[in-house]
Amino acid sequence: MAFKKFIIRSYEGHSDKAHVEDLERRCKIGPSESVLVTMGDPMCRIRNSPMYIMLVAEMDNELIGVIQGLIKMVTVHSHPPKDMAKVGYVLGLRVSPHSRRKGIGSGLVHRVEEWFSSNDVEYAYMATEKENHVSLNLFMNKFGYTKFRTPTILVNPVNYHPFQISSNIEITKVKVEKAEYLYRRFMGATEFFPSDIQNILKKKLSLGTWVANFKGDSDFGLDGQVPNSWAMLSVWNCAEIFKLRLGKAPLSCMLFTKSWGLIDRIFPCMKLPTLPNFFSPFGFYFMYGVYQEGPFSGKLVRALCKFVHNMASRSEHCKIIVTEVGGRDDLIHHIPHWKLLSCQDMWCIKALKNEVSNKFHKLTNVPSPGALFVDPREV
Ligand SMILES: CC(C)(COP(=O)(O)OP(=O)(O)OC[C@H]1O[C@@H](n2cnc3c(N)ncnc32)[C@H](O)[C@@H]1OP(=O)(O)O)[C@@H](O)C(=O)NCCC(=O)NCCS
């Protein structure tokens, strides 16, 4: 069947913003297609990256598709001598429901890949929920992407009861320079660690980096000394850039939301965590760069998560705390989350240059070397 021609062009903020927002509203994403996104600025997810692009597809003067791409340098193992690679991330692909299956999604992905290649990108990658078979079909069957990593997205609702933090734990906010030093030293070799970490830490959306240690344990010395057990994390304020809300919530989740609220009203003294109202727009904090070291550091990770929770409970819009952990089952164990709200992500990757195909083979066939750094700019 012959399809009508569509054109692909750069996004024009002043004339396309409302149309892209409308398209976003009509394209459901998330588990069971139940999460809708309302955004103030359609470019909010890419604006904080070193290089980015946003394209739209148009047919008969109607905006019917959108895609974004960004480029950065990250740590990639099996890339001697520096173990660094230039990668391009494909995100925000949406095609209007009435225009699907006409090659528009493929056209948009193709144009972003061309932009990657013209900028010397070695690998393109994308992430989607494991159950998004349409998207996985498109990227894997049509464009030759390979399954790469399956990090877990952990979600914890914020409630108004603050958590107690053990009095023998000390939590300190560190300056950006110190945070950069700690990240480069302890997480620099983590897969997909961004070489421009300082830019992330300096952004207004990054609320800060906190370290935790036990009182009386050795301190963070000027000479680079660290306590025997310690943990660190940073917080990215996604509530500032977009909001989510449940559309067609799975019945079980809906019932759960209602009954949980009821129980909390009847038994307030039980201090049960209240599930927020997910049916009106809500924002979230994203915890990134979670690191732990030492025999008792799991307790410190928990304390930091409680600290972030208490901070979120004072914010008007933040209703959940999200983090994404790859290759670290031990860490998942220490991060409070609700299984009902958590899910698995699927990262797929593709080599864009012939000369990296050997390295690519190693990258995708060798099991994950451990932790994965999930860049908050890509959430
Ligand atoms: C994913 C999406 C962008 C695809 O757009 P599209 O314009 O329909 O895609 P195309 O017509 O170019 O299809 C390309 C390939 O995708 C796969 N595909 C598309 N729709 C599919 C469907 N309903 N079922 C199974 N596979 C499908 C097929 O492999 C197809 O190739 P084929 O037509 O040769 O069989 C669109 O369905 C969408 O906006 N979905 C909601 C948002 C989303 O999930 N985005 C992806 C986030 S990463």
The ligand as a MOL file (V3000), in Angstrom:
LIG
                    3D

  0  0  0     0  0            999 V3000
M  V30 BEGIN CTAB
M  V30 COUNTS 48 50 0 0 0
M  V30 BEGIN ATOM
M  V30 1 C 6.4550 3.0240 18.6570 0
M  V30 2 C 5.8490 3.9900 17.6280 0
M  V30 3 C 6.6420 5.2850 17.6410 0
M  V30 4 C 5.9380 3.3550 16.2230 0
M  V30 5 O 5.5740 4.3190 15.2540 0
M  V30 6 P 5.0690 3.8920 13.7770 0
M  V30 7 O 5.0740 5.1180 12.9440 0
M  V30 8 O 3.7980 3.1620 13.8870 0
M  V30 9 O 6.2380 2.9020 13.3320 0
M  V30 10 P 6.5120 2.3300 11.8530 0
M  V30 11 O 5.2700 2.4210 11.0160 0
M  V30 12 O 7.7100 3.0110 11.3260 0
M  V30 13 O 6.8070 0.8200 12.1810 0
M  V30 14 C 8.1310 0.3400 12.2220 0
M  V30 15 C 8.1530 -1.0510 12.8120 0
M  V30 16 O 7.7370 -1.0250 14.1740 0
M  V30 17 C 7.0750 -2.2660 14.4790 0
M  V30 18 N 5.6770 -1.9670 14.7930 0
M  V30 19 C 5.0210 -0.7930 14.6450 0
M  V30 20 N 3.7580 -0.9090 15.1000 0
M  V30 21 C 3.6100 -2.1700 15.5380 0
M  V30 22 C 2.5350 -2.8850 16.1320 0
M  V30 23 N 1.3680 -2.3070 16.3670 0
M  V30 24 N 2.7460 -4.1840 16.4750 0
M  V30 25 C 3.9420 -4.7720 16.2880 0
M  V30 26 N 5.0040 -4.1350 15.7040 0
M  V30 27 C 4.8440 -2.8530 15.3520 0
M  V30 28 C 7.1510 -3.1050 13.2210 0
M  V30 29 O 8.3450 -3.8450 13.2720 0
M  V30 30 C 7.2240 -2.0350 12.1500 0
M  V30 31 O 7.8010 -2.5010 10.9560 0
M  V30 32 P 6.8240 -3.0960 9.7990 0
M  V30 33 O 5.7070 -2.1180 9.6300 0
M  V30 34 O 7.7370 -3.1880 8.6240 0
M  V30 35 O 6.3480 -4.4010 10.3150 0
M  V30 36 C 4.3580 4.2900 17.9390 0
M  V30 37 O 3.6550 3.0600 18.0440 0
M  V30 38 C 4.1190 5.0870 19.2150 0
M  V30 39 O 4.1280 6.3220 19.1910 0
M  V30 40 N 3.9230 4.3970 20.3420 0
M  V30 41 C 3.6680 5.0300 21.6500 0
M  V30 42 C 4.9110 5.6820 22.2240 0
M  V30 43 C 6.0670 4.7060 22.3410 0
M  V30 44 O 5.9280 3.5930 22.8060 0
M  V30 45 N 7.2470 5.1880 21.9360 0
M  V30 46 C 8.4670 4.4400 21.9700 0
M  V30 47 C 9.2010 4.7610 23.2120 0
M  V30 48 S 10.8540 4.2160 23.0720 0
M  V30 END ATOM
M  V30 BEGIN BOND
M  V30 1 1 1 2
M  V30 2 1 2 3
M  V30 3 1 2 4
M  V30 4 1 2 36
M  V30 5 1 4 5
M  V30 6 1 5 6
M  V30 7 2 6 7
M  V30 8 1 6 8
M  V30 9 1 6 9
M  V30 10 1 9 10
M  V30 11 2 10 11
M  V30 12 1 10 12
M  V30 13 1 10 13
M  V30 14 1 13 14
M  V30 15 1 14 15
M  V30 16 1 15 16
M  V30 17 1 15 30
M  V30 18 1 16 17
M  V30 19 1 17 18
M  V30 20 1 17 28
M  V30 21 1 18 19
M  V30 22 1 18 27
M  V30 23 2 19 20
M  V30 24 1 20 21
M  V30 25 1 21 22
M  V30 26 2 21 27
M  V30 27 1 22 23
M  V30 28 2 22 24
M  V30 29 1 24 25
M  V30 30 2 25 26
M  V30 31 1 26 27
M  V30 32 1 28 29
M  V30 33 1 28 30
M  V30 34 1 30 31
M  V30 35 1 31 32
M  V30 36 2 32 33
M  V30 37 1 32 34
M  V30 38 1 32 35
M  V30 39 1 36 37
M  V30 40 1 36 38
M  V30 41 2 38 39
M  V30 42 1 38 40
M  V30 43 1 40 41
M  V30 44 1 41 42
M  V30 45 1 42 43
M  V30 46 2 43 44
M  V30 47 1 43 45
M  V30 48 1 45 46
M  V30 49 1 46 47
M  V30 50 1 47 48
M  V30 END BOND
M  V30 END CTAB
M  END
